[in-house]
Every structure is written in C-alpha cells, then in structure tokens.
Amino acid sequence: MSTSDQDREHRAATIAHLNDRLRLSPAPGWMTTSGVQAQGAVFVRQAILAVGSFNDFPADNDPYGERDFGAFESGGERLLWKINYYDRELRNASPDPANASVTRRVLTLMLASEY
C-alpha cells in the first residue's frame, strides 16, 4: 500500500470517527425535517435512537468510508440521514472535514419522501 493510500485511509477513518461521535450524540448539530417532526415526539425519539444504532455501511453506500449517510425503516416510514461538513460559521463547505477545529458537522434526519 502506498503512502498516499495510507493517508487516504487514515483521513477517512478520522472523518468516520468524527461522524460517529455526532451520530451517537443527538445534540447541537442535528436537524430534523418538518416531515419527521410531524410524526410526533415518540416517532422522533425512535428515529434518533435508530440513527445512533445504525451500523450498515456497505461499500456501495459508503464508498469513501466516512460513514456520513444512512437509510432505514422506523415506525412504518423510510428515513434518511446525512452528515454535511461546513466551516465554523456554517456559511461554506469545510476546508478540511478531517479537522474538527475548522469543521462543523450537521446531521439531517428526513423522511425519504422529503428527499
């Protein structure tokens, strides 16, 4: 394995770790759409728990190994979640998603029908 391949793998593993931290702690940085909210508090809580326990990252759905997207069923609904990387001011894309000091992550949880 070349050094550049090792660097890419290390970078992806760092991003995946940071994404997992956000995914496992629904706190600031999480957004739920109006469609999810309309399903009620119990549904929202179950969906948040499902995101936290999500662990299905096949290569065709996670080609870069960053664990930044998932799709699942909950309460009879198909849901999607996606993590996006922004600069600290949430104005532009992050200059380096592997660097937590310059990146703010936002996880959006939505009904598949809202996509």
N, C-alpha and C positions, 0 to 999 in steps of 0.2 A: 504494500500500500504506500502510495507516495505521500509526501509531507502535505501537499495541498488536499489530498483526500482525507488525511487525518485531521487537518484544520477544519474542513467542511463538516466532518463528523462531530468534532468537538463543539463547533459552533451550533450545529443542530441540536446536540444534546443539551447545551446551555439554554437555548431557546425553549426546548421541550420542558426542561426543569422549571423555568420561569413561568411557562404557560400552565404547567401542572399546579404550581403554587396558587395562581389566580383561580384556576378551575376548582380547586379544593377548598377555597375560602371565599364564599359569596359575600363580598364586602364592596367597598368602593371599587369601581372598575367593572361592575356587572350592570348590564342593561337588559330589561325585558320589554318586549314589544307590547303594544296595546292589545293585540290578539291573545297573548299569553296572559296578561293581566285580567282580561275579560273572562277567563276561565275560572277565576276565583282563587282565593288565598290557598286553599288546600292543594289545588292543581299546581299553583306556582311553587309551593314548597316541595311537592313531589318532583316537579321538573328540575328544580335546583339540586335536589339530592341525586337525581339521575345523572345530571352533568358531573357532579362530584365523584360519582362512582363509575363514570364512563371509562372504558378501557379497551375500546375496539378501534385500533388504528392500523388497518391493513395498508400495505404499501400503495395500493391504487387510490386510497382515500387520504393518505398522508405521505405523499411522495418525497417530501423533504425531511420527514422525521421530526417535525416541530410540534406535533400534537395540538394543532390550532383549530380543528374542526371536528364536529361530530353530528351524527343524526341518530335519533332513537324514537321509540314509541313510549308514550305515557298517557294514561287516562283516555285511551282511545284516539289520541292525536299524534301525528308525526311532528317532531320538533327538530330544529337545527340549532346548533350553537357555533359561533365563530369568534376567534380572537384576532383582533387587529392591533397593529403597533403604531403608536403616534408619538410625536415629540412631547416634551414635558408640558407644553401649553395646549396640547390637543388641537393644534392647527394644521399640522402637516404630518406626513409619514415619519416614523422614527428614522434617525440617521443610522441606527445600529440596534436592531431588536435583541441582540445578544447582550447588550449593555443596559442593565436595569437603571443606571443613573441618568440615562438620556431617553428612556422609553417609558411611556405609559401604555399599559395594556388595557383594552376594553373587550370584554366578553359580551356578545349579544346573543340572547336566547329568544328564538322566534318560532312561531308555528310554521311548518313547511309551506302552508297555504299563503303565508305572508311574503314569501321569497319572491 
